[in-house]
Amino acid sequence: MVMRDNGAMTAAPLPALDNQVVVTPQHAAEVPWRTVVWNDPVNLMSYVSWVFRRHFGLDEATAEQRMLQVHNDGRAILAEGNREQMERHVEAMHEYGLWASVERVER
């Protein structure tokens, strides 16, 4: 929370997110969390693709493929990384109105 001069409290802005999460083999053991987006009965497929392009920086073909995975399989993994980073992605998905969660990667 941030206190303004007039005494009002406002939420502090969220830090900028890295839109592309790249996992290299040498760092794979250090990446124990993932962002999972779940299918829902509300959002249009075109909207879900748009969110994936806008938030994660995916190209149109990849966003479409991930959206279809969500639609057909009920879920898709959109990112892997440290827990805090994945929680920020999940919070962003919730702000877009999508269902998402963080889960630990089982190795």
ABEGO torsion letter per residue (X at the ends): XBBBAAGBBBBBBBBBBBABBBBBAAAAAABABBBBBBBBAABBAAAAAAAAAAAAGBBAAAAAAAAAAAAAAGBBBABBEBAAAAAAAAAAAAAAGBBBBBBBBBX
